[in-house]
Amino acid sequence: MNAFEGSYTVMLTPFTEGGAKVDLAATRRFVDWQIKEGTPGLIPLGSTGEFLSVADDERTQFIETIIDQAKGRIPVIVGTASEWSDEAVRYSKEAERLGAAGVMVIPPFYATPTDDELFEHYRRIGEAISIPIMVYNNPFTSNVDMKPALIARLGQIDNVLYVKESSGDIGRGREIERLSKGKVTVFAGYHAYDTIVCGAKGWVSVIGNIAPRLSQDLYEITSKGDLVKGRDLYHRLLPTLDAISGDLYVSATKAAMPLVGMPMGEPRPPRLPLPQDRTAGLKRALADLGVLAKKAA
């Protein structure tokens, strides 16, 4: 199975005007740009990718386009979450059939399942596919907090090999590694610098949509032990991270894309475009980071 490491961009889904359809031409441009900028992997159809606002036929076309454009140059991990286990299995099998290197799966996000139900959910997915599974723990959006002991238990499933840990508890990465005896590799969700310092092997990065090279630089510099340089780069990234955080993170990240020369359209309803009173601050953050496109300056 493939070894994933580094800053994996949890990519936006580009839409044409009014959200009419997925913009496949913009998808191809984005994939090439990400690879050129040094991104080691892409994760479409996560929360940032508005996975709940993409129809099944659009999912298939979108995944096919990304994998075709990547041409094996970098791995693509597809988000295959669903409230219904059978549907999550179907999405995961489709992702494998289309050539995905792995899948990322947030737990059922409405039913508040028990630990046993969560294990059954992931077991079914694991037995249906042969590619790696990245479990996604984000209690703020899924209404489920999968503690380290449960993540280690899920690691008993052969192809559960990764976790995106977004609880905000930096110490959990070490505990997951200990309890799983190193089988489950930790990727940071929040607090990337601190989590990488504590041994995470990657970062599922929203800011990677906007500044892919700097996002990967943060991982490489910090993981190689230059903690001062890594901290300084993280401090440079923080104003932009703050500008695209919070409830409007999808709208804010999409608003940033034309400012860096890579427009991805507006989000689909019920999300609305970023309010104008936040756009000026976002533009200042991008200018200070040095990624503002010349024509947007």
Backbone bond lengths (Angstrom), bond angles and torsions (degrees), N, CA, C in turn:
res aa  C-N    CA-C-N  psi(-1)  N-CA   C-N-CA  omega(-1)  CA-C   N-CA-C  phi
1 M - - - 1.459 - - 1.530 110.11 -
2 N 1.328 115.95 150.61 1.453 120.72 -176.41 1.523 111.47 -68.32
3 A 1.338 115.90 148.40 1.457 121.84 173.77 1.523 108.01 -100.55
4 F 1.332 116.35 120.31 1.458 121.54 179.76 1.527 108.47 -98.28
5 E 1.331 115.64 138.82 1.471 120.30 179.76 1.522 108.78 -159.30
6 G 1.335 115.85 143.80 1.455 120.60 174.54 1.520 112.72 108.46
7 S 1.330 115.11 -164.85 1.459 122.61 -178.01 1.524 109.57 -88.19
8 Y 1.320 116.34 104.89 1.468 121.93 178.75 1.531 108.39 -96.56
9 T 1.310 116.28 117.03 1.458 120.58 -178.81 1.518 110.14 -72.56
10 V 1.337 115.99 120.08 1.467 120.52 174.68 1.536 105.43 -85.17
11 M 1.319 114.68 94.65 1.455 120.76 -159.58 1.527 113.77 -78.74
12 L 1.326 113.62 147.57 1.451 122.19 171.29 1.522 110.19 -65.65
13 T 1.320 115.92 156.40 1.461 121.15 170.26 1.525 107.50 -100.92
14 P 1.337 118.30 116.89 1.472 119.73 -179.18 1.522 111.09 -79.08
15 F 1.323 115.69 136.77 1.462 121.12 177.68 1.528 109.98 -119.99
16 T 1.323 115.32 151.03 1.455 120.47 172.92 1.523 108.84 -74.34
17 E 1.326 116.48 177.96 1.460 121.33 -174.11 1.520 111.60 -55.01
18 G 1.323 114.67 132.59 1.451 120.53 -179.82 1.512 114.43 73.08
19 G 1.326 116.99 9.15 1.457 120.98 -179.23 1.507 113.45 70.82
20 A 1.346 116.04 23.47 1.467 120.19 -173.53 1.521 112.47 -60.52
21 K 1.326 117.13 -41.81 1.462 119.93 -179.80 1.524 109.41 -157.60
22 V 1.320 116.27 166.54 1.464 120.89 175.51 1.526 108.41 -68.23
23 D 1.317 116.03 132.26 1.466 121.84 -177.42 1.529 108.27 -88.08
24 L 1.314 116.54 98.63 1.460 120.87 -175.12 1.521 111.97 -74.67
25 A 1.322 117.59 -30.49 1.472 119.87 176.53 1.529 110.21 -65.96
26 A 1.332 116.52 -43.65 1.466 119.94 176.82 1.522 110.72 -64.38
27 T 1.333 116.71 -34.29 1.461 120.54 177.13 1.515 110.89 -60.17
28 R 1.329 117.61 -46.48 1.471 121.20 -179.68 1.525 111.13 -63.11
29 R 1.328 117.25 -42.74 1.472 120.02 178.21 1.517 110.83 -61.70
30 F 1.323 116.06 -41.97 1.463 120.94 -178.11 1.521 111.26 -64.68
31 V 1.319 117.54 -44.15 1.465 121.59 -179.98 1.530 110.06 -60.51
32 D 1.319 117.89 -47.24 1.466 120.88 -179.77 1.526 110.88 -62.55
33 W 1.322 116.80 -41.54 1.466 120.88 179.70 1.522 111.17 -64.29
34 Q 1.315 117.27 -43.53 1.458 120.96 178.66 1.531 111.10 -60.12
35 I 1.306 116.55 -44.53 1.471 120.04 -179.71 1.522 110.03 -65.67
36 K 1.331 117.02 -43.29 1.466 120.98 178.10 1.522 111.59 -59.36
37 E 1.341 116.33 -35.12 1.468 121.31 -178.08 1.527 113.30 -83.82
38 G 1.320 117.82 1.20 1.459 120.41 173.15 1.503 116.45 95.16
39 T 1.327 118.38 11.30 1.458 120.41 177.05 1.532 109.88 -66.80
40 P 1.337 118.93 127.44 1.467 120.49 -177.29 1.517 114.66 -85.98
41 G 1.340 118.50 -6.95 1.452 119.94 179.99 1.518 111.10 -171.05
42 L 1.337 115.72 154.54 1.457 122.00 -179.69 1.521 110.10 -123.32
43 I 1.345 115.47 145.70 1.465 121.28 176.76 1.529 108.28 -128.50
44 P 1.323 117.97 95.03 1.460 120.19 174.16 1.522 111.88 -83.23
45 L 1.338 114.30 159.41 1.464 123.03 173.32 1.524 113.12 64.81
46 G 1.329 114.85 35.91 1.448 120.57 165.29 1.522 109.24 -91.88
47 S 1.317 116.52 -166.75 1.464 119.85 179.02 1.521 110.79 -60.27
48 T 1.322 117.24 -42.47 1.457 121.80 178.82 1.526 110.83 -63.34
49 G 1.311 116.70 -27.24 1.455 122.08 178.91 1.516 114.14 -87.71
50 E 1.344 117.47 12.29 1.467 121.93 175.74 1.530 111.82 53.64
51 F 1.334 116.36 44.75 1.464 119.67 -172.06 1.521 113.56 -58.16
52 L 1.331 117.32 -28.03 1.460 120.01 -179.84 1.526 112.39 -78.23
53 S 1.331 117.08 -8.50 1.464 121.53 -178.69 1.523 112.10 -109.44
54 V 1.333 116.99 17.89 1.457 121.98 -179.06 1.524 108.53 -119.23
55 A 1.335 116.51 124.43 1.463 120.95 -178.49 1.524 110.54 -71.78
56 D 1.326 116.30 161.47 1.455 120.73 -175.65 1.518 112.69 -59.44
57 D 1.328 118.61 -43.19 1.465 119.64 -179.75 1.519 111.07 -67.40
58 E 1.332 116.56 -33.51 1.461 120.50 176.43 1.529 110.90 -67.87
59 R 1.325 116.56 -40.12 1.461 120.74 176.86 1.519 110.03 -53.75
60 T 1.320 115.52 -50.06 1.465 120.30 -176.31 1.524 110.62 -60.01
61 Q 1.324 117.09 -48.72 1.470 120.65 -179.86 1.525 111.37 -62.19
62 F 1.316 116.24 -41.45 1.463 121.64 -178.44 1.529 110.67 -63.62
63 I 1.328 116.70 -48.70 1.465 120.46 179.32 1.528 110.57 -62.10
64 E 1.325 116.50 -45.94 1.470 120.51 179.33 1.521 110.84 -57.05
65 T 1.330 116.57 -43.74 1.468 121.31 -177.36 1.521 111.05 -65.26
66 I 1.330 117.29 -44.51 1.466 120.73 -179.11 1.525 110.78 -63.07
67 I 1.320 115.97 -48.28 1.465 119.86 -177.27 1.528 111.01 -66.87
68 D 1.331 116.47 -38.60 1.459 119.72 177.38 1.522 110.86 -64.08
69 Q 1.326 117.33 -42.07 1.463 120.14 -177.87 1.529 111.33 -72.61
70 A 1.319 116.77 -34.40 1.472 119.18 178.66 1.519 111.63 -67.17
71 K 1.318 116.90 -31.42 1.471 122.34 174.92 1.537 112.74 51.99
72 G 1.328 115.26 37.95 1.449 119.53 177.06 1.512 114.98 75.23
73 R 1.333 117.39 3.41 1.472 119.59 -178.27 1.520 111.66 -70.83
74 I 1.312 117.30 -34.23 1.465 122.32 175.67 1.528 108.22 -140.81
75 P 1.330 117.88 155.06 1.467 119.92 177.63 1.520 112.18 -74.40
76 V 1.308 115.53 149.80 1.457 123.20 175.87 1.530 107.88 -119.39
77 I 1.328 116.11 120.07 1.462 122.71 177.18 1.527 107.05 -105.27
78 V 1.309 117.50 119.35 1.461 121.31 -172.64 1.527 110.66 -97.11
79 G 1.330 116.11 132.83 1.449 120.59 172.34 1.516 110.74 -70.82
80 T 1.323 117.02 125.34 1.468 121.18 -175.57 1.525 111.68 -128.85
81 A 1.309 117.15 33.36 1.459 121.20 -175.80 1.516 111.70 -73.51
82 S 1.318 114.71 147.13 1.465 122.20 172.11 1.516 108.31 -159.09
83 E 1.298 115.97 152.50 1.460 121.84 175.05 1.528 111.06 -67.92
84 W 1.311 116.67 -27.35 1.460 123.42 -175.99 1.527 108.81 -102.94
85 S 1.309 117.39 123.37 1.469 120.99 -175.92 1.525 112.07 -57.64
86 D 1.329 117.39 -41.70 1.464 119.78 -178.65 1.527 111.41 -60.56
87 E 1.329 116.01 -37.24 1.462 119.12 179.91 1.527 110.60 -72.62
88 A 1.330 117.52 -39.48 1.465 120.50 176.15 1.523 110.45 -60.84
89 V 1.332 117.08 -38.84 1.467 121.14 175.33 1.524 110.25 -62.52
90 R 1.331 116.41 -45.51 1.474 119.72 -178.72 1.524 110.85 -62.69
91 Y 1.322 117.01 -44.64 1.466 120.02 178.25 1.532 111.10 -61.88
92 S 1.324 116.16 -40.05 1.467 120.32 -177.74 1.524 111.08 -68.74
93 K 1.319 117.00 -41.19 1.465 120.57 177.27 1.526 110.40 -64.46
94 E 1.317 116.75 -38.89 1.461 119.75 177.17 1.529 110.58 -63.39
95 A 1.334 116.52 -44.47 1.458 120.18 179.87 1.523 111.08 -58.42
96 E 1.324 116.72 -44.55 1.464 119.73 178.27 1.524 110.88 -63.63
97 R 1.322 116.99 -43.00 1.469 120.62 -179.30 1.523 111.46 -62.00
98 L 1.328 117.06 -34.11 1.460 121.05 -177.94 1.530 113.06 -82.91
99 G 1.336 116.73 -5.19 1.453 119.90 174.80 1.516 116.06 106.11
100 A 1.335 117.76 13.84 1.459 120.25 177.48 1.517 110.71 -63.74
101 A 1.335 116.09 146.51 1.460 121.11 177.61 1.514 111.97 -83.41
102 G 1.322 117.02 -17.37 1.455 121.60 -179.85 1.513 109.21 -172.96
103 V 1.337 116.27 177.04 1.457 121.72 175.36 1.525 108.91 -129.88
104 M 1.323 115.62 150.30 1.465 121.98 173.64 1.522 107.65 -116.22
105 V 1.338 116.16 129.31 1.461 119.84 -171.23 1.526 110.60 -132.22
106 I 1.324 115.83 111.49 1.463 120.31 170.55 1.526 107.24 -78.93
107 P 1.339 119.65 149.08 1.468 119.93 -177.69 1.520 111.52 -69.33
108 P 1.329 117.51 164.69 1.467 119.89 173.20 1.523 109.79 -50.46
109 F 1.326 116.39 130.68 1.464 121.80 -162.62 1.521 113.78 -108.95
110 Y 1.324 117.95 8.03 1.457 120.16 178.86 1.528 111.72 -126.14
111 A 1.308 115.68 -36.08 1.466 120.16 -172.24 1.523 113.94 -77.33
112 T 1.335 118.90 -11.69 1.466 123.16 -175.34 1.526 110.63 49.47
113 P 1.332 117.65 63.75 1.462 120.94 -175.34 1.526 112.71 -68.96
114 T 1.315 115.29 155.68 1.455 122.09 174.20 1.532 109.54 -74.99
115 D 1.334 115.61 170.68 1.463 119.29 177.69 1.525 111.41 -60.15
116 D 1.329 116.83 -40.52 1.467 119.73 179.34 1.523 111.09 -64.67
117 E 1.324 116.55 -40.15 1.463 120.01 178.17 1.523 111.18 -66.35
118 L 1.325 117.00 -38.39 1.465 120.45 176.81 1.522 110.96 -64.12
119 F 1.326 116.43 -42.82 1.462 118.90 178.35 1.521 110.38 -60.65
120 E 1.323 116.83 -42.59 1.465 120.62 179.48 1.531 111.14 -63.77
121 H 1.316 116.68 -39.61 1.465 121.59 178.57 1.527 110.76 -59.00
122 Y 1.331 116.14 -50.58 1.460 120.07 -178.51 1.529 112.09 -73.19
123 R 1.331 116.32 -31.22 1.467 118.47 177.22 1.514 110.86 -62.04
124 R 1.315 115.86 -43.28 1.469 119.70 -179.66 1.530 110.98 -62.42
125 I 1.311 116.00 -42.15 1.465 119.19 178.41 1.530 109.81 -65.13
126 G 1.331 116.23 -46.43 1.460 120.32 -178.10 1.510 113.46 -60.35
127 E 1.328 117.22 -37.83 1.456 120.22 -179.65 1.525 112.88 -75.85
128 A 1.337 116.62 -17.13 1.466 120.50 -177.54 1.521 113.11 -88.34
129 I 1.343 117.78 -17.32 1.463 121.09 -175.91 1.526 109.77 -133.50
130 S 1.322 115.60 165.60 1.465 120.21 179.48 1.521 112.43 -113.21
131 I 1.342 118.22 -5.63 1.463 121.32 -179.76 1.531 110.28 -87.96
132 P 1.347 117.56 161.80 1.465 120.33 -176.99 1.530 113.26 -64.82
133 I 1.320 114.22 150.42 1.463 122.86 174.99 1.524 108.36 -111.59
134 M 1.338 115.70 130.76 1.455 122.39 169.04 1.530 107.14 -103.29
135 V 1.317 116.49 110.24 1.460 121.26 174.32 1.530 107.62 -71.18
136 Y 1.326 116.09 140.61 1.466 119.69 -177.97 1.522 108.63 -117.79
137 N 1.325 116.12 109.71 1.458 120.92 178.64 1.522 109.94 -100.79
138 N 1.323 115.91 108.01 1.464 121.27 176.43 1.523 108.22 -140.07
139 P 1.335 117.23 87.25 1.462 119.68 -175.55 1.517 113.81 -63.35
140 F 1.338 117.49 -19.53 1.463 120.39 -177.81 1.524 111.89 -72.96
141 T 1.313 117.78 -26.87 1.461 120.65 -178.87 1.522 113.00 -111.72
142 S 1.329 117.72 -25.20 1.461 119.51 -174.59 1.522 113.61 -97.88
143 N 1.345 117.49 -11.08 1.464 121.44 -177.67 1.530 111.73 68.01
144 V 1.348 116.23 14.32 1.464 121.82 -179.11 1.526 107.53 -134.68
145 D 1.320 117.17 128.46 1.463 120.76 176.14 1.526 108.32 -111.68
146 M 1.322 115.50 108.04 1.464 120.76 -179.48 1.526 108.63 -89.25
147 K 1.314 116.17 104.02 1.458 122.92 -175.96 1.535 110.14 -70.92
148 P 1.341 117.84 163.46 1.467 120.54 -177.38 1.520 114.47 -53.32
149 A 1.325 117.93 -38.04 1.465 119.24 -179.64 1.527 111.13 -63.00
150 L 1.330 117.04 -38.06 1.463 119.77 178.11 1.528 110.94 -70.91
151 I 1.321 117.20 -40.08 1.469 119.39 177.62 1.528 109.60 -60.15
152 A 1.335 116.62 -42.32 1.463 119.80 177.53 1.525 110.99 -63.21
153 R 1.316 116.96 -37.99 1.467 120.28 176.85 1.537 110.33 -64.31
154 L 1.323 116.66 -42.91 1.461 119.63 177.31 1.520 110.68 -61.92
155 G 1.338 116.30 -28.32 1.458 120.70 177.03 1.515 113.54 -64.51
156 Q 1.328 117.60 -11.71 1.467 120.48 173.73 1.529 111.20 -70.14
157 I 1.331 116.62 -20.39 1.466 121.10 173.89 1.526 107.10 -74.44
158 D 1.314 117.32 127.76 1.464 121.91 -167.79 1.521 113.66 -49.28
159 N 1.339 117.92 -48.11 1.461 118.91 -172.48 1.523 114.08 -100.41
160 V 1.326 118.11 14.40 1.463 120.04 166.66 1.526 107.06 -82.41
161 L 1.310 115.25 100.40 1.466 121.39 -171.36 1.525 113.73 -119.22
162 Y 1.349 116.97 -11.40 1.461 120.25 -174.69 1.524 109.52 -140.45
163 V 1.332 114.86 157.26 1.453 120.92 171.16 1.523 108.27 -140.05
164 K 1.310 115.58 133.37 1.464 121.34 166.27 1.516 105.92 -90.84
165 E 1.328 116.86 110.71 1.466 122.48 -172.31 1.534 108.47 -100.30
166 S 1.335 115.46 107.27 1.465 120.72 -176.05 1.521 112.09 -122.64
167 S 1.322 116.52 31.72 1.466 119.22 177.65 1.523 111.33 -76.58
168 G 1.332 116.91 -20.57 1.458 120.90 -174.68 1.517 113.52 91.00
169 D 1.326 117.06 -5.26 1.466 122.62 179.10 1.532 107.88 -92.71
170 I 1.321 116.22 104.22 1.465 121.03 -173.26 1.519 111.74 -62.23
171 G 1.329 117.35 -33.83 1.459 120.88 -176.63 1.511 114.50 -70.22
172 R 1.316 117.61 -13.22 1.464 119.09 -176.22 1.529 112.57 -65.49
173 G 1.309 116.43 -32.14 1.459 118.74 -179.37 1.514 112.11 -57.91
174 R 1.328 116.80 -45.99 1.462 121.57 178.78 1.529 110.62 -62.81
175 E 1.349 116.07 -40.27 1.454 119.85 -178.12 1.534 111.13 -68.82
176 I 1.319 116.64 -38.11 1.471 119.82 176.97 1.522 109.83 -63.45
177 E 1.311 116.56 -43.99 1.465 120.14 178.63 1.524 111.02 -60.88
178 R 1.333 116.23 -42.03 1.471 120.18 -178.88 1.518 111.47 -66.99
179 L 1.326 116.41 -49.57 1.462 120.09 -174.28 1.527 112.39 -70.71
180 S 1.326 116.41 -30.56 1.467 119.30 178.96 1.524 111.67 -90.14
181 K 1.336 116.25 2.84 1.477 122.41 -177.89 1.527 111.27 55.01
182 G 1.327 114.60 38.66 1.462 120.96 175.08 1.513 115.02 81.10
183 K 1.328 118.55 1.24 1.471 119.73 -177.90 1.527 111.86 -71.68
184 V 1.343 117.37 -39.52 1.457 121.15 -176.73 1.527 108.94 -94.96
185 T 1.311 115.89 115.45 1.462 122.70 -179.39 1.517 109.54 -85.42
186 V 1.337 115.97 134.20 1.457 121.55 -175.29 1.520 110.77 -93.72
187 F 1.338 115.63 130.61 1.457 123.66 166.88 1.523 107.66 -110.55
188 A 1.321 116.88 137.56 1.461 121.10 178.11 1.521 109.88 -72.42
189 G 1.338 115.23 144.57 1.452 121.39 167.14 1.514 107.75 -105.96
190 Y 1.325 116.59 -67.18 1.456 122.45 173.26 1.535 109.47 -98.31
191 H 1.337 115.58 166.17 1.466 122.96 173.91 1.534 110.67 52.20
192 A 1.313 115.21 56.22 1.468 119.98 -172.02 1.526 112.54 -58.19
193 Y 1.330 117.91 -50.42 1.465 120.22 -176.03 1.519 110.82 -57.80
194 D 1.326 116.59 -51.33 1.467 120.84 -176.26 1.526 111.05 -62.33
195 T 1.339 116.30 -39.82 1.458 119.63 -177.75 1.522 111.35 -70.48
196 I 1.325 117.03 -35.78 1.463 120.67 176.64 1.530 109.87 -67.58
197 V 1.332 117.18 -40.63 1.463 120.69 175.98 1.527 110.15 -56.94
198 C 1.333 116.29 -36.19 1.466 121.16 -178.99 1.526 112.84 -83.39
199 G 1.341 117.90 6.22 1.457 120.06 171.11 1.509 117.20 112.73
200 A 1.347 119.10 0.91 1.464 119.96 177.97 1.526 109.78 -60.12
201 K 1.322 115.82 143.66 1.465 121.68 -177.48 1.513 112.70 -97.77
202 G 1.331 116.36 5.15 1.449 118.81 179.29 1.510 111.46 -171.89
203 W 1.337 113.79 178.07 1.455 122.54 -176.80 1.515 107.17 -144.68
204 V 1.324 117.23 120.36 1.460 120.93 172.64 1.522 105.83 -85.29
205 S 1.324 116.16 106.16 1.455 122.44 -159.69 1.526 112.90 -110.44
206 V 1.338 116.10 120.12 1.469 120.98 171.91 1.519 109.96 -74.88
207 I 1.326 116.76 -42.06 1.466 119.92 -179.47 1.528 111.30 -66.45
208 G 1.332 116.76 -15.30 1.452 119.93 174.29 1.517 112.90 -60.36
209 N 1.340 117.88 -23.80 1.458 120.39 173.47 1.520 111.48 -62.88
210 I 1.324 116.09 -34.17 1.463 122.60 -170.99 1.523 111.62 -97.21
211 A 1.316 116.61 -43.42 1.463 122.74 -175.34 1.525 109.28 -134.11
212 P 1.338 117.56 68.24 1.472 119.91 -173.36 1.521 114.28 -61.00
213 R 1.321 117.58 -38.73 1.465 118.93 -178.10 1.522 111.23 -67.21
214 L 1.325 117.12 -43.60 1.463 120.15 179.42 1.526 111.15 -66.28
215 S 1.323 116.66 -34.91 1.460 120.37 178.15 1.525 110.95 -63.41
216 Q 1.324 116.23 -44.81 1.459 119.81 177.12 1.524 111.37 -68.72
217 D 1.336 116.84 -37.21 1.469 120.33 176.99 1.527 110.76 -57.46
218 L 1.349 116.14 -41.43 1.469 119.19 -179.64 1.520 110.35 -58.65
219 Y 1.330 116.78 -44.60 1.460 118.92 179.54 1.524 111.32 -64.74
220 E 1.318 116.72 -48.95 1.466 119.85 -174.93 1.522 111.69 -63.02
221 I 1.322 116.72 -46.29 1.462 120.75 -177.63 1.527 110.46 -63.87
222 T 1.323 116.05 -47.39 1.465 120.08 -175.84 1.522 111.57 -70.20
223 S 1.326 117.27 -43.03 1.465 119.89 -177.51 1.521 111.98 -67.62
224 K 1.330 116.91 -24.27 1.462 120.14 177.85 1.527 112.91 -84.65
225 G 1.335 116.37 -1.11 1.456 119.55 171.30 1.506 116.62 100.93
226 D 1.356 118.03 1.27 1.467 119.36 177.10 1.526 107.32 -87.37
227 L 1.321 115.80 79.21 1.459 120.79 -169.74 1.526 112.43 -71.05
228 V 1.326 117.50 -31.79 1.466 119.52 179.10 1.524 110.39 -69.24
229 K 1.324 116.47 -46.82 1.466 120.18 178.35 1.523 110.76 -64.38
230 G 1.314 117.02 -39.81 1.457 121.02 177.21 1.521 111.76 -63.55
231 R 1.337 116.48 -43.08 1.466 120.30 178.37 1.519 110.95 -62.62
232 D 1.342 116.19 -42.48 1.462 119.64 -179.66 1.528 111.29 -63.33
233 L 1.336 117.21 -39.35 1.456 120.03 177.83 1.529 109.88 -67.14
234 Y 1.318 117.44 -40.81 1.464 120.50 178.44 1.525 110.49 -61.27
235 H 1.319 117.08 -39.95 1.460 120.22 177.28 1.526 111.16 -63.94
236 R 1.332 117.08 -33.79 1.472 120.44 175.15 1.528 111.15 -65.69
237 L 1.321 116.22 -36.77 1.458 121.10 -177.75 1.534 112.65 -76.53
238 L 1.332 117.02 -24.94 1.465 120.33 -170.87 1.528 114.80 -57.40
239 P 1.352 121.06 -42.75 1.469 118.30 178.85 1.526 113.00 -58.72
240 T 1.335 116.93 -38.20 1.460 119.31 177.14 1.522 110.63 -72.03
241 L 1.337 117.15 -41.20 1.462 120.06 175.89 1.531 110.96 -57.82
242 D 1.321 116.47 -41.92 1.463 120.08 178.12 1.530 111.00 -65.67
243 A 1.342 116.41 -37.48 1.468 120.27 -177.48 1.519 112.77 -68.67
244 I 1.340 117.09 -24.53 1.472 119.59 -179.27 1.524 111.91 -108.51
245 S 1.329 117.27 14.69 1.464 120.44 -178.38 1.523 110.51 -96.97
246 G 1.321 115.89 175.29 1.453 121.25 177.31 1.516 112.40 89.16
247 D 1.316 115.89 -169.55 1.456 121.63 -174.03 1.518 113.12 -63.16
248 L 1.331 117.46 -24.86 1.465 121.03 -177.01 1.529 111.88 -99.06
249 Y 1.348 117.29 27.22 1.462 119.15 -172.33 1.521 112.96 -63.37
250 V 1.335 118.21 -35.35 1.469 119.29 178.22 1.522 109.94 -68.16
251 S 1.331 116.81 -47.58 1.462 120.91 179.77 1.523 111.19 -61.83
252 A 1.336 116.63 -40.32 1.467 120.17 -179.55 1.521 111.36 -67.99
253 T 1.325 117.17 -41.78 1.460 119.82 179.79 1.529 110.36 -66.07
254 K 1.329 116.38 -40.41 1.464 118.86 177.27 1.527 111.28 -65.94
255 A 1.333 117.38 -36.39 1.461 120.35 177.99 1.522 111.53 -65.05
256 A 1.334 116.42 -28.40 1.465 120.08 179.98 1.517 112.63 -74.09
257 M 1.329 117.44 -26.43 1.464 119.83 -169.83 1.530 114.17 -63.14
258 P 1.335 121.32 -45.45 1.467 118.46 176.28 1.527 112.45 -65.68
259 L 1.327 116.38 -25.01 1.462 120.00 179.44 1.528 111.97 -72.06
260 V 1.333 117.12 -21.66 1.470 120.47 176.15 1.537 111.24 -104.17
261 G 1.350 115.60 10.00 1.461 120.01 175.13 1.510 115.62 85.00
262 M 1.348 117.50 19.61 1.457 120.74 -177.51 1.537 109.00 -138.47
263 P 1.340 118.50 68.15 1.468 120.63 -175.72 1.519 112.17 -61.81
264 M 1.341 115.62 140.30 1.465 122.66 -177.34 1.527 111.53 -127.95
265 G 1.334 117.30 13.10 1.446 120.39 -179.79 1.514 112.71 78.43
266 E 1.326 115.24 -178.66 1.459 121.66 179.57 1.529 110.11 -96.08
267 P 1.330 116.77 161.58 1.478 118.88 177.74 1.518 111.18 -70.44
268 R 1.323 115.54 162.27 1.462 121.08 175.55 1.529 110.20 -86.45
269 P 1.343 116.05 150.50 1.470 119.47 176.23 1.526 110.98 -59.42
270 P 1.331 117.23 147.01 1.461 124.45 15.66 1.524 114.70 -83.75
271 R 1.321 118.72 -1.72 1.460 119.32 177.67 1.529 109.86 -66.72
272 L 1.318 115.19 145.71 1.459 122.09 178.35 1.523 109.22 -115.94
273 P 1.328 117.71 159.47 1.464 119.29 174.45 1.523 111.15 -57.70
274 L 1.316 115.60 155.37 1.467 120.47 -178.93 1.527 110.01 -60.84
275 P 1.336 117.93 133.24 1.468 120.23 177.14 1.534 111.84 -59.18
276 Q 1.306 115.16 146.11 1.468 120.04 -176.60 1.524 112.50 -59.64
277 D 1.330 117.57 -32.02 1.465 118.74 -177.55 1.518 112.87 -68.10
278 R 1.348 117.44 -13.40 1.467 120.41 175.84 1.522 112.30 -100.22
279 T 1.305 117.45 -15.36 1.456 120.68 -175.12 1.528 111.74 -69.20
280 A 1.331 116.94 -37.97 1.466 120.28 -178.68 1.526 110.66 -62.64
281 G 1.334 116.83 -43.45 1.459 120.18 179.04 1.514 112.04 -65.49
282 L 1.324 116.61 -37.79 1.460 121.08 176.78 1.519 110.53 -62.66
283 K 1.324 116.24 -43.46 1.468 120.41 -179.65 1.522 111.15 -63.54
284 R 1.320 117.48 -39.96 1.474 120.87 177.30 1.523 110.86 -62.82
285 A 1.328 116.81 -42.48 1.464 120.32 -179.98 1.521 110.91 -62.68
286 L 1.321 117.18 -42.31 1.468 120.71 179.33 1.523 111.13 -66.68
287 A 1.329 117.09 -37.40 1.468 120.44 177.38 1.521 110.54 -64.68
288 D 1.320 116.83 -43.83 1.456 120.63 179.52 1.532 111.34 -65.21
289 L 1.312 115.93 -31.83 1.473 120.12 178.94 1.520 111.66 -77.19
290 G 1.324 116.54 -17.74 1.463 120.80 177.83 1.510 113.93 85.85
291 V 1.338 118.19 21.64 1.471 120.39 -178.68 1.529 111.80 -114.67
292 L 1.307 118.08 2.89 1.460 120.87 178.94 1.521 109.51 -67.85
293 A 1.329 116.19 128.51 1.462 120.31 178.30 1.524 110.39 -65.00
294 K 1.327 116.04 148.49 1.480 120.05 -175.93 1.515 111.93 -57.54
295 K 1.329 117.87 -42.88 1.462 119.20 -176.57 1.518 112.16 -73.52
296 A 1.358 117.35 -11.81 1.453 121.14 177.53 1.530 111.56 -94.31
297 A 1.308 116.83 -10.12 1.469 121.06 -176.38 1.529 111.76 -68.73
